[in-house]
Amino acid sequence: MIVEPGPLLAAIDSPDDLKKLAPEQLVQLSTELREFIIDSVSIYGGHFGASLGVVELTVALHYVFNTPHDQLIWDVGHQAYGHKILTGRREQFPTNRRYHGMSGFPKRSESEYDAFGVGHSSTSIGAALGMAVASDYKGEFDRQHIAVIGDGAMTGGMAFEALNQAGVVNSNLLVILNDNCMSIDPNVGALKEYLTDITTSRTYNKVRDELWNVLGKLSKFGPNPQQIARKVEAAMKATLLKQSNLFEALKFRYFGPVDGHDVQHLATILNDLKSIPGPKLLHCVTVKGKGYALAEKDQTLWHFPGLFDKITGEISKKTPDKPQPPKYQDVFGHTLLELAQANDKIMGVTPAMPSGSSLNIMMEALPARTFDVGIAEQHAVTFSAGLATQGLVPFCNIYSTFMQRGYDQVIHDVALQNLHVVFCLDRAGFVGADGPTHHGCYDLAYMRCIPNIVVSAPMNEQELRNLMYTAQLPENAGPFSIRYPRGEGVMPQWRTPLQRVAIGTGRVVREGEEGGVAILSIGHIGNYAVRATDTLAAEGLDAGHYDMRFCKPLDEEMLRDIARRYRAIVTVEDGCLPGGFGSAVLEFLTDHGINMPVRRLGIPDRVVEHGTQDELYKECGFDAAGIAQAVRELSAKVTAVTLETVLR
C-alpha cells in the first residue's frame, strides 16, 4: 500500500523546499507531516508517539536553520521520523527498519542531514558541543549547533556532564529540551519534578508571556532592552519559582517554557535565538503522541505499537491456534516476583525500562522493592552495588547494549568487591529492526574477562528460571550475569519447578556419533542447533549437541569428554566472535594441549545492520541451515584427513 503525502509535503524534497513556504503554511504542513507518519507507521510499523510529539518542532527547526550546514543532533532518534521525511527520504520511508532499508535512527552514512548517529540516549549535547568547538577552531562562526533532547534523556549523566562543560566553553550551542514527561515509560526523579514546577507555575508563565511580548516590541531598538529583559526574567524565575534556575546556574541562557506545538511561534523564537551567542536552552513543552488521541492517552503502549488500524486504533495481533511460548522478558518478570516473594532480600533495579524489561510486574506487586533510576545505567549498577553491601540481592535488569554504558561500574563497584549483584541482560544478541545501536553483541566477551563473575545464558525458559533461582542463593553471593534474547522462547508450558543449577555445568542435548562433530551452543541460539542436528540426522550425519549454559566458568569436565569422544567442534553463539564463547572454548583446548579442529559461528567482527533476527542469523551463517552446513564441511574435512592418514 502506498501512503500519499499531502500537497505541501509532496513538494518538499529538502529543507530548501520547506523554506519557500509562507509562515502561515507551516501549520498545514505540520498537519500533513503528522498524518503521513500516522499512515506510514500504521501500515509498516515503527516507533510512533515520539515523532508525533515533535512534528511542529521539526518543521520549525528546518524552516529556520540552514541544515545541514547548521548541525541538528537528535537525542536517541526515536523522534526523528519527521526529520527524515523532510530531508529527502519520504519515498524511502516505507523501508524504515526493514532489512536493507532505511535505519530507524539518524545515521551519518545515510544522509548528510544526520549530523550524528544516535541510538543510545543523552549523547546529543556532548556531540553538539564537540561540533561547536570544532567550528570555533575552524573559524566557522556562522554555523549553528542544535541538540534536541527529551526530559527523559536529560536524566542521563552524560547530558549533565556536557551541560557542565558547555556553560564555560561559551560556544554557539542551542539545546532544545523536549519536555513531555515521558521516555518510554513515565519519567522519574527530581529533574522531572523540577521541570513540572516550571511548567505549572501559573504566575511565572503569565509574567513570562508578558515579558516576551515586551521583548518583541523593544527588540527593534537594539540589544540593550533585550539584555534588560533577560535580567528581569532571570530575577523573576528565581523569585516566583522560589529556586534558582538549574540551567542558568550552569551558565546557559534559559528561554521558556514554550508551547512545542505552536509551529509559527516556535519559528519566531528560533529565529530570534539564532542571533544570541553562547550556550542557550529552549524549554519546549510537548505531548508525546500529539495528534493521535489513543497515543496521547497511553504513551507507553504507543511508543512502539506495531501495525494498527488508523481509524479504530486496533493494534494488529496474530491469533495463534495453540498455546504460544512467552517472551523471555515476561518469564524474567514473573520469575523475579516469584523469587522476591520467597526471599525478602531480593530487590529489582532498572534504568528507565520497567515495561520493556517486565520489571513492572514486580513493581506493581512490590513497589517498595523495585527502582526505576531513570536513564542512568552507570548509576543503576553502582546503586545495586550499594544495596548489595547491606546484604540485599539486587537483580539489575539492563538491556545488553545499554549494559555497555555501565561497564566500568561492573568492574570497579561490583566485581572487585565481589558483591552479590545479579545482572539480567535482556535483548542479548541480535535484536532485529532496531539495528546495530541496539544489538547485544558484546556482553559474553566483555563479561567473561572480569574476575569473580559468573557468565551464563539459558537455552529456554526453564533454564532462565533455574539460573535466576541459582543466582540468588546465598552460596552464590557474587556477581552473576544472565543474558537472554529479545522475543519469544520455546516452551508454552514454562512455569516449571525452580531447581538449582550447579555453577559451570552444561547439559547433553544429543549424543552424537563417536569420532564425529560436536556442536557446543550457549543460550537461545541452541534451539537452532537442535533444528540443525535434526536435519543432519535425516541425512545420516549424527552430530552431538551440548548446551554449555555457562561461558564462565566453562564445564571443563564436559569439554574434556567432548574432546575424547569427537574429532571436531562447532561452537555457536548469538554474540561477537572475538573474545566470546567460542574463544573461551579455544582457550581451554589450547591451555590443556588439546589439538582438534574448531569452527566458531557467531556475530562477525563487523557492524551488522538491521533486519529480523532470522534474516541476520542467516546473513552471519548461524541460523539452522548455517549450523548444519558448518557441521557438514567440518565433518568432510575430518573424514578427508582420516582417509589421508589411512592411505599413508
C-alpha positions as CSV (number, residue, x, y, z in Angstrom):
1,M,0.0,0.0,0.0
2,I,1.3,3.4,-1.0
3,V,0.9,6.3,1.5
4,E,0.2,9.5,-0.4
5,P,1.6,12.8,1.2
6,G,-0.5,15.9,1.4
7,P,0.1,18.6,-1.3
8,L,2.5,20.7,0.7
9,L,4.5,17.7,1.9
10,A,4.6,16.2,-1.6
11,A,6.5,19.2,-2.8
12,I,9.2,19.0,-0.2
13,D,12.3,17.0,-1.0
14,S,14.7,19.0,1.1
15,P,14.7,21.8,3.7
16,D,15.3,24.3,0.8
17,D,11.8,23.5,-0.4
18,L,10.4,24.0,3.1
19,K,11.9,27.4,3.3
20,K,9.8,28.5,0.2
21,L,6.6,28.3,2.3
22,A,5.0,31.3,4.0
23,P,5.0,31.1,7.8
24,E,1.2,30.6,7.8
25,Q,1.6,27.5,5.7
26,L,3.6,25.8,8.4
27,V,0.5,24.8,10.3
28,Q,-0.9,22.9,7.3
29,L,2.5,21.3,6.6
30,S,2.7,20.1,10.2
31,T,-0.8,18.5,9.9
32,E,0.2,16.8,6.6
33,L,3.5,15.5,8.1
34,R,1.7,14.2,11.2
35,E,-0.8,12.4,9.0
36,F,1.9,10.9,6.8
37,I,3.7,9.5,9.9
38,I,0.5,8.1,11.3
39,D,-0.5,6.4,8.0
40,S,3.0,5.1,7.4
41,V,3.6,3.6,10.8
42,S,0.2,2.1,11.0
43,I,0.9,0.2,7.8
44,Y,4.7,-0.5,8.0
45,G,5.4,-0.3,11.7
46,G,8.0,1.6,13.7
47,H,8.3,4.0,16.6
48,F,5.2,6.2,16.9
49,G,4.5,8.6,19.7
50,A,7.9,10.2,20.0
51,S,7.9,11.5,16.4
52,L,4.3,12.8,16.6
53,G,5.3,14.8,19.6
54,V,7.9,16.8,17.8
55,V,6.3,17.4,14.4
56,E,6.0,21.2,14.8
57,L,9.4,21.5,16.3
58,T,10.9,19.5,13.4
59,V,9.2,21.7,10.9
60,A,10.3,24.9,12.7
61,L,13.9,23.8,13.0
62,H,14.3,23.0,9.3
63,Y,12.4,26.2,8.4
64,V,14.7,28.4,10.4
65,F,18.1,26.8,10.4
66,N,20.3,26.2,7.4
67,T,20.7,22.4,7.7
68,P,22.9,20.6,7.0
69,H,25.4,23.4,7.4
70,D,23.7,24.2,10.7
71,Q,24.1,20.9,12.5
72,L,21.0,19.3,14.1
73,I,21.5,16.4,16.5
74,W,18.6,14.3,17.8
75,D,19.0,12.5,21.1
76,V,18.2,8.8,20.8
77,G,16.4,9.3,17.5
78,H,13.0,7.8,18.1
79,Q,11.6,11.2,17.3
80,A,13.4,11.8,14.1
81,Y,10.9,10.4,11.6
82,G,9.7,13.8,10.6
83,H,13.3,14.9,10.2
84,K,14.0,12.1,7.8
85,I,10.8,12.7,5.8
86,L,11.7,16.4,5.4
87,T,15.3,15.7,4.3
88,G,14.7,13.8,1.1
89,R,13.7,10.4,2.5
90,R,10.0,10.5,2.2
91,E,9.8,7.9,-0.6
92,Q,12.2,5.6,1.2
93,F,10.2,5.8,4.4
94,P,8.2,2.5,3.8
95,T,11.6,0.7,4.1
96,N,12.1,2.1,7.6
97,R,13.6,-0.6,9.9
98,R,13.4,-3.3,7.2
99,Y,16.3,-5.5,6.1
100,H,18.5,-3.5,3.7
101,G,16.1,-0.5,4.2
102,M,16.3,2.9,5.9
103,S,17.5,2.9,9.5
104,G,15.0,3.7,12.3
105,F,17.6,6.2,13.8
106,P,19.7,9.1,12.4
107,K,22.7,7.6,10.7
108,R,25.6,9.6,9.3
109,S,26.2,7.2,6.4
110,E,22.5,7.5,5.4
111,S,22.2,11.3,4.9
112,E,24.3,14.5,5.3
113,Y,21.4,15.8,7.4
114,D,22.0,13.2,10.0
115,A,24.8,15.0,11.8
116,F,25.4,12.3,14.4
117,G,24.4,8.7,14.7
118,V,22.3,8.0,17.7
119,G,20.6,5.0,19.4
120,H,21.6,5.4,23.0
121,S,20.3,8.4,24.9
122,S,21.9,11.5,26.5
123,T,24.6,12.0,23.8
124,S,23.2,14.9,21.8
125,I,24.6,17.8,24.0
126,G,28.1,16.4,24.2
127,A,28.2,15.7,20.4
128,A,26.8,19.1,19.5
129,L,29.3,20.8,21.9
130,G,32.1,19.0,20.2
131,M,30.9,20.2,16.8
132,A,30.5,23.7,18.1
133,V,34.0,23.8,19.5
134,A,35.3,22.4,16.2
135,S,33.5,25.1,14.3
136,D,35.1,27.8,16.5
137,Y,38.5,26.3,15.9
138,K,38.0,26.3,12.1
139,G,36.6,29.9,12.2
140,E,33.1,28.8,11.1
141,F,31.4,31.3,13.3
142,D,28.2,31.4,11.3
143,R,27.4,27.8,12.0
144,Q,24.6,26.8,14.4
145,H,24.6,23.6,16.5
146,I,21.3,22.4,17.9
147,A,20.8,19.4,20.2
148,V,17.2,18.2,20.7
149,I,17.0,16.2,23.9
150,G,14.0,14.8,25.8
151,D,13.4,15.3,29.5
152,G,13.9,11.5,29.9
153,A,17.3,11.6,28.2
154,M,18.3,14.6,30.2
155,T,18.4,12.4,33.3
156,G,21.4,10.6,31.8
157,G,24.7,11.6,33.4
158,M,26.3,12.4,30.1
159,A,23.8,15.1,29.5
160,F,24.8,16.9,32.7
161,E,28.5,16.4,32.0
162,A,28.0,18.1,28.7
163,L,26.0,20.9,30.1
164,N,28.6,21.5,32.7
165,Q,31.3,21.9,30.1
166,A,29.2,23.9,27.6
167,G,28.5,26.6,30.2
168,V,32.1,27.6,30.4
169,V,33.2,26.9,26.8
170,N,30.8,29.5,25.6
171,S,30.4,28.1,22.1
172,N,27.5,28.6,19.8
173,L,25.2,25.9,21.1
174,L,21.4,25.7,21.4
175,V,19.9,22.9,23.5
176,I,16.2,22.3,22.9
177,L,14.6,20.4,25.9
178,N,11.7,18.5,24.6
179,D,9.7,18.2,27.8
180,N,6.8,15.6,27.6
181,C,7.3,13.8,31.0
182,M,8.0,10.6,29.1
183,S,10.8,8.5,27.7
184,I,9.3,5.0,27.0
185,D,7.8,4.8,30.5
186,P,6.9,7.9,32.5
187,N,9.9,9.8,33.7
188,V,11.0,9.6,37.3
189,G,13.2,11.7,39.6
190,A,13.9,15.1,40.9
191,L,14.6,16.6,37.4
192,K,11.1,15.6,36.3
193,E,9.6,17.3,39.4
194,Y,11.7,20.4,38.8
195,L,10.5,20.8,35.2
196,T,7.0,20.2,36.2
197,D,7.3,23.0,38.7
198,I,8.5,25.4,36.0
199,T,5.7,24.4,33.5
200,T,2.9,24.5,36.0
201,S,3.7,27.8,37.8
202,R,0.8,30.0,36.5
203,T,2.2,33.2,37.9
204,Y,5.6,32.6,36.3
205,N,4.1,31.7,32.9
206,K,1.8,34.7,32.9
207,V,4.6,37.2,33.7
208,R,6.9,35.5,31.3
209,D,4.5,35.8,28.5
210,E,4.0,39.5,29.2
211,L,7.8,39.9,29.3
212,W,8.2,38.1,25.9
213,N,5.6,40.5,24.4
214,V,7.5,43.5,25.7
215,L,10.8,42.0,24.4
216,G,9.3,41.6,21.0
217,K,8.2,45.3,20.9
218,L,11.6,46.6,22.2
219,S,13.8,44.4,20.1
220,K,13.8,46.9,17.2
221,F,15.6,49.4,19.4
222,G,18.7,47.3,19.7
223,P,20.3,44.8,22.1
224,N,20.1,46.8,25.4
225,P,16.3,46.3,26.0
226,Q,16.9,42.6,25.4
227,Q,19.6,42.5,28.0
228,I,17.4,44.3,30.5
229,A,14.6,41.9,29.7
230,R,16.8,38.9,30.3
231,K,17.9,40.2,33.6
232,V,14.3,40.8,34.6
233,E,13.3,37.4,33.6
234,A,16.2,35.8,35.5
235,A,15.2,37.6,38.6
236,M,11.5,36.6,38.1
237,K,12.4,32.9,37.7
238,A,14.4,32.9,41.0
239,T,11.6,34.8,42.9
240,L,8.5,33.2,41.5
241,L,9.8,29.7,41.4
242,K,11.5,30.1,44.8
243,Q,14.6,28.5,43.5
244,S,17.5,29.3,41.2
245,N,17.2,28.1,37.6
246,L,19.2,24.9,37.2
247,F,20.2,25.7,33.6
248,E,21.2,29.3,34.3
249,A,23.3,28.1,37.2
250,L,25.2,26.2,34.6
251,K,25.6,29.4,32.6
252,F,23.0,28.7,30.0
253,R,20.6,31.3,28.9
254,Y,17.2,29.7,29.6
255,F,14.1,30.5,27.5
256,G,10.7,29.1,28.1
257,P,8.8,27.1,28.7
258,V,7.1,27.5,25.3
259,D,4.3,25.6,23.6
260,G,6.1,23.0,21.4
261,H,3.1,22.6,19.2
262,D,2.7,26.2,18.1
263,V,4.8,26.0,14.9
264,Q,4.7,29.6,14.0
265,H,5.7,30.8,17.4
266,L,8.5,28.3,17.5
267,A,9.8,29.5,14.2
268,T,9.8,33.1,15.5
269,I,11.6,32.2,18.7
270,L,14.2,30.0,17.0
271,N,14.9,32.8,14.5
272,D,15.5,35.2,17.5
273,L,17.7,32.7,19.2
274,K,20.0,32.4,16.2
275,S,21.4,35.9,16.9
276,I,22.1,35.3,20.6
277,P,25.7,33.9,21.0
278,G,26.8,31.3,23.5
279,P,25.0,28.4,25.1
280,K,21.2,28.6,25.2
281,L,18.4,26.3,26.3
282,L,14.9,26.4,24.9
283,H,12.4,24.6,27.0
284,C,9.6,23.2,24.8
285,V,6.6,21.5,26.4
286,T,5.1,18.9,24.1
287,V,2.7,15.9,24.2
288,K,4.1,12.5,23.2
289,G,1.7,11.1,20.6
290,K,0.3,14.5,19.8
291,G,-2.5,14.4,17.2
292,Y,-3.5,10.8,17.7
293,A,-5.8,10.5,20.7
294,L,-5.0,7.0,21.7
295,A,-1.3,7.6,21.6
296,E,-1.7,10.7,23.8
297,K,-3.7,8.7,26.3
298,D,-1.4,5.7,26.6
299,Q,2.0,6.9,25.7
300,T,3.9,3.8,26.8
301,L,1.8,1.4,24.7
302,W,2.0,3.7,21.7
303,H,5.8,4.3,21.9
304,F,6.1,1.3,19.6
305,P,2.7,-0.2,18.9
306,G,3.3,-2.4,15.9
307,L,0.9,-2.3,13.0
308,F,-2.5,-0.9,13.7
309,D,-5.8,0.3,12.2
310,K,-5.6,4.1,11.9
311,I,-9.3,4.5,12.2
312,T,-10.2,2.2,15.1
313,G,-6.8,2.2,16.8
314,E,-6.9,-1.6,17.0
315,I,-3.3,-3.0,17.2
316,S,-2.8,-6.0,14.9
317,K,-2.2,-9.2,16.8
318,K,-1.9,-12.7,15.5
319,T,-4.3,-15.2,17.0
320,P,-2.5,-18.5,17.4
321,D,-4.3,-21.8,17.1
322,K,-2.3,-23.3,20.0
323,P,-0.6,-22.1,23.2
324,Q,2.5,-19.9,22.4
325,P,5.7,-19.6,24.4
326,P,6.1,-16.3,26.3
327,K,8.6,-13.6,25.8
328,Y,11.8,-14.1,27.7
329,Q,11.3,-10.7,29.4
330,D,7.9,-11.8,30.8
331,V,9.4,-15.1,32.1
332,F,12.0,-12.9,33.9
333,G,9.4,-10.6,35.3
334,H,7.1,-13.3,36.7
335,T,10.0,-15.4,38.0
336,L,11.6,-12.4,39.7
337,L,8.3,-11.7,41.5
338,E,8.1,-15.4,42.5
339,L,11.6,-15.3,43.9
340,A,11.1,-12.0,45.6
341,Q,8.0,-13.2,47.4
342,A,10.1,-16.1,48.8
343,N,13.2,-14.1,49.5
344,D,12.8,-10.7,51.1
345,K,16.4,-9.7,50.3
346,I,15.7,-9.5,46.5
347,M,15.3,-6.0,45.0
348,G,14.7,-5.0,41.4
349,V,16.5,-2.2,39.6
350,T,16.2,-0.9,36.0
351,P,17.4,2.2,34.2
352,A,14.1,3.6,32.7
353,M,12.8,0.3,31.2
354,P,10.3,-1.2,33.7
355,S,7.8,-2.2,30.9
356,G,10.5,-3.1,28.3
357,S,12.2,-5.4,30.8
358,S,8.9,-6.6,32.5
359,L,10.2,-5.4,35.9
360,N,6.9,-3.6,36.1
361,I,5.4,-7.0,37.2
362,M,7.3,-6.8,40.4
363,M,7.0,-3.0,40.6
364,E,3.2,-3.3,40.8
365,A,3.2,-6.1,43.4
366,L,6.2,-4.9,45.5
367,P,6.7,-1.2,44.8
368,A,9.0,-0.6,47.8
369,R,11.5,-3.1,46.5
370,T,11.7,-2.0,42.8
371,F,13.5,1.0,41.5
372,D,13.4,2.8,38.1
373,V,16.5,5.0,38.4
374,G,16.0,6.9,35.1
375,I,18.2,6.7,32.0
376,A,21.3,6.2,34.1
377,E,22.9,2.8,33.6
378,Q,26.1,3.7,35.5
379,H,24.1,4.7,38.5
380,A,21.9,1.6,38.2
381,V,24.9,-0.6,38.6
382,T,26.5,1.3,41.5
383,F,23.2,1.8,43.2
384,S,22.8,-2.0,43.0
385,A,26.3,-2.4,44.4
386,G,25.3,-0.2,47.4
387,L,22.2,-2.4,48.0
388,A,24.4,-5.5,47.9
389,T,26.8,-4.1,50.6
390,Q,23.9,-4.2,53.0
391,G,23.1,-7.8,52.5
392,L,20.4,-7.4,49.8
393,V,20.3,-9.2,46.5
394,P,19.6,-6.7,43.7
395,F,18.5,-8.0,40.2
396,C,19.8,-5.3,38.0
397,N,18.0,-5.6,34.7
398,I,19.6,-3.8,31.7
399,Y,19.5,-4.4,28.0
400,S,22.7,-5.9,26.8
401,T,23.5,-2.9,24.6
402,F,23.0,-0.5,27.5
403,M,25.0,-2.6,29.9
404,Q,28.0,-1.3,27.9
405,R,27.4,2.1,29.4
406,G,27.8,0.7,33.0
407,Y,30.9,-1.4,32.3
408,D,33.3,0.5,34.5
409,Q,30.9,0.2,37.4
410,V,30.5,-3.6,36.8
411,I,34.3,-3.9,37.2
412,H,35.1,-1.4,39.9
413,D,31.9,-1.2,42.0
414,V,30.7,-4.8,41.8
415,A,33.3,-7.4,40.7
416,L,36.4,-6.0,42.5
417,Q,34.3,-6.0,45.7
418,N,32.8,-9.4,44.8
419,L,29.3,-8.1,45.6
420,H,26.1,-10.2,45.1
421,V,24.5,-8.3,42.2
422,V,22.6,-10.3,39.6
423,F,22.8,-8.7,36.1
424,C,19.9,-9.8,33.9
425,L,20.8,-8.7,30.3
426,D,17.7,-8.5,28.2
427,R,17.9,-8.2,24.3
428,A,21.2,-10.1,24.1
429,G,22.3,-11.0,20.6
430,F,20.6,-9.6,17.5
431,V,17.6,-7.6,18.4
432,G,16.2,-7.1,14.9
433,A,14.9,-3.9,13.4
434,D,16.5,-1.5,15.9
435,G,19.8,-2.4,14.4
436,P,23.5,-2.1,15.4
437,T,22.9,0.6,18.1
438,H,20.7,-1.9,19.9
439,H,22.2,-5.3,19.1
440,G,23.5,-7.0,22.3
441,C,26.7,-8.4,20.6
442,Y,29.4,-8.0,23.2
443,D,28.3,-9.0,26.7
444,L,29.7,-12.6,26.6
445,A,33.1,-11.2,25.7
446,Y,33.2,-8.2,28.0
447,M,31.7,-10.0,31.0
448,R,33.9,-13.2,30.9
449,C,37.1,-11.3,31.2
450,I,36.1,-9.8,34.6
451,P,37.3,-11.6,37.7
452,N,34.7,-13.1,40.2
453,I,31.7,-13.0,37.8
454,V,29.6,-15.9,36.6
455,V,28.5,-15.6,33.0
456,S,25.5,-17.6,31.8
457,A,22.8,-17.9,29.2
458,P,19.7,-20.1,29.2
459,M,18.6,-22.1,26.2
460,N,14.9,-21.9,27.2
461,E,12.5,-20.5,29.7
462,Q,13.1,-23.3,32.2
463,E,16.8,-22.7,32.2
464,L,16.2,-18.9,32.7
465,R,14.1,-19.6,35.8
466,N,16.6,-22.0,37.2
467,L,19.5,-19.7,36.6
468,M,17.7,-16.8,38.3
469,Y,16.9,-19.1,41.2
470,T,20.5,-20.2,41.4
471,A,21.9,-16.7,41.2
472,Q,20.0,-15.5,44.3
473,L,21.1,-18.4,46.5
474,P,23.4,-17.4,49.5
475,E,26.2,-19.8,48.3
476,N,26.5,-17.9,45.1
477,A,27.0,-14.5,46.7
478,G,29.0,-12.8,44.0
479,P,28.4,-11.1,40.6
480,F,26.2,-13.2,38.3
481,S,25.3,-12.4,34.7
482,I,22.3,-14.0,32.9
483,R,21.7,-13.0,29.3
484,Y,18.7,-13.8,27.2
485,P,17.3,-12.6,23.8
486,R,14.5,-10.4,22.6
487,G,11.3,-12.2,21.8
488,E,9.7,-15.5,22.5
489,G,11.1,-18.6,24.0
490,V,10.2,-22.2,23.0
491,M,8.1,-23.5,26.0
492,P,4.4,-22.7,26.1
493,Q,4.3,-24.6,29.5
494,W,7.1,-22.6,31.1
495,R,6.1,-22.4,34.8
496,T,8.4,-25.3,35.8
497,P,9.6,-26.0,39.4
498,L,12.6,-24.0,40.3
499,Q,15.8,-26.0,40.5
500,R,19.4,-25.2,41.4
501,V,21.9,-25.4,38.6
502,A,25.5,-26.4,39.5
503,I,27.7,-23.4,38.5
504,G,29.8,-24.1,35.4
505,T,27.9,-27.2,34.2
506,G,26.4,-27.9,30.8
507,R,23.9,-30.5,29.7
508,V,23.8,-33.0,26.9
509,V,21.1,-32.3,24.4
510,R,22.0,-35.0,21.9
511,E,24.7,-37.7,22.0
512,G,26.4,-37.9,18.6
513,E,28.4,-40.5,16.8
514,E,31.9,-41.0,18.2
515,G,34.6,-39.6,16.0
516,G,32.2,-37.1,14.5
517,V,31.4,-33.5,15.2
518,A,30.0,-31.9,18.4
519,I,28.0,-28.7,18.4
520,L,28.6,-26.6,21.5
521,S,26.0,-23.8,21.9
522,I,25.2,-21.2,24.6
523,G,21.9,-19.5,25.0
524,H,18.7,-19.5,23.0
525,I,20.6,-20.0,19.7
526,G,20.9,-23.6,20.8
527,N,17.4,-24.2,19.6
528,Y,18.6,-23.5,16.1
529,A,21.3,-26.1,16.7
530,V,18.5,-28.6,17.6
531,R,16.9,-28.0,14.2
532,A,20.3,-28.4,12.6
533,T,21.0,-31.8,14.2
534,D,17.6,-33.0,13.2
535,T,18.3,-32.0,9.6
536,L,21.7,-33.7,9.7
537,A,20.3,-36.8,11.3
538,A,17.9,-37.2,8.4
539,E,20.9,-37.1,6.1
540,G,22.6,-39.8,8.1
541,L,25.1,-37.4,9.9
542,D,24.8,-37.9,13.6
543,A,26.2,-34.7,15.3
544,G,26.3,-34.3,19.0
545,H,24.9,-31.2,20.7
546,Y,25.8,-29.7,24.1
547,D,24.1,-26.8,25.8
548,M,27.0,-25.3,27.7
549,R,24.9,-22.8,29.7
550,F,28.0,-21.1,31.2
551,C,30.6,-19.1,29.4
552,K,32.4,-18.6,32.7
553,P,33.3,-20.9,34.3
554,L,33.2,-23.4,31.5
555,D,32.3,-27.0,32.1
556,E,35.8,-28.4,31.9
557,E,34.8,-31.9,32.6
558,M,32.3,-31.9,29.8
559,L,34.8,-30.3,27.4
560,R,37.4,-33.0,28.2
561,D,34.8,-35.7,27.5
562,I,33.8,-34.0,24.2
563,A,37.5,-33.8,23.2
564,R,37.8,-37.6,23.8
565,R,34.6,-38.5,22.1
566,Y,34.6,-36.3,18.9
567,R,37.1,-35.3,16.2
568,A,35.9,-31.7,15.7
569,I,33.8,-29.0,17.3
570,V,31.4,-26.3,16.1
571,T,30.7,-23.5,18.6
572,V,27.5,-21.4,18.2
573,E,26.7,-18.1,20.0
574,D,24.5,-15.1,19.3
575,G,27.4,-12.9,20.3
576,C,30.6,-11.4,18.9
577,L,33.2,-14.0,17.8
578,P,36.3,-12.0,19.1
579,G,36.6,-12.9,22.7
580,G,33.3,-14.7,23.0
581,F,32.2,-18.2,23.9
582,G,34.0,-19.8,21.0
583,S,37.1,-18.0,22.0
584,A,36.7,-19.4,25.6
585,V,36.5,-22.9,24.2
586,L,39.6,-22.4,22.1
587,E,41.5,-21.0,25.0
588,F,40.6,-24.1,27.1
589,L,41.7,-26.5,24.4
590,T,45.0,-24.7,23.9
591,D,45.7,-24.4,27.6
592,H,45.2,-28.1,28.0
593,G,47.2,-29.2,24.9
594,I,44.1,-30.5,23.0
595,N,44.5,-30.2,19.3
596,M,41.3,-30.5,17.3
597,P,39.5,-28.5,14.6
598,V,37.1,-25.9,15.8
599,R,34.7,-23.9,13.7
600,R,33.3,-20.8,15.5
601,L,29.9,-19.4,14.5
602,G,28.5,-16.1,15.7
603,I,28.4,-12.4,15.1
604,P,31.4,-11.4,12.9
605,D,33.9,-8.6,13.6
606,R,31.9,-6.0,11.7
607,V,28.8,-3.8,12.1
608,V,25.7,-5.9,11.2
609,E,22.8,-3.7,10.1
610,H,19.1,-4.1,10.9
611,G,16.7,-6.8,9.9
612,T,14.7,-9.5,11.5
613,Q,16.6,-11.8,13.8
614,D,16.3,-14.7,11.4
615,E,17.5,-12.6,8.5
616,L,20.6,-11.6,10.5
617,Y,21.3,-15.1,11.7
618,K,21.2,-16.3,8.1
619,E,23.4,-13.4,6.9
620,C,26.0,-14.3,9.5
621,G,25.8,-18.1,8.9
622,F,24.4,-19.3,12.3
623,D,20.8,-20.0,11.5
624,A,19.8,-23.7,11.5
625,A,20.9,-24.1,7.9
626,G,24.2,-22.3,8.5
627,I,24.9,-24.5,11.5
628,A,24.1,-27.7,9.6
629,Q,26.4,-26.6,6.7
630,A,29.3,-25.9,9.1
631,V,28.9,-29.4,10.5
632,R,28.9,-30.9,7.0
633,E,32.0,-29.0,6.0
634,L,33.9,-29.8,9.2
635,S,32.8,-33.5,9.0
636,A,34.0,-33.7,5.4
637,K,37.4,-32.1,6.4
638,V,37.9,-34.5,9.3
639,T,36.9,-37.5,7.1
640,A,39.4,-36.4,4.4
641,V,42.2,-36.1,7.0
642,T,41.4,-39.6,8.3
643,L,41.5,-41.1,4.8
644,E,44.8,-39.4,4.1
645,T,46.2,-40.8,7.3
646,V,45.0,-44.3,6.5
647,L,46.4,-44.1,2.9
648,R,49.8,-43.2,4.3
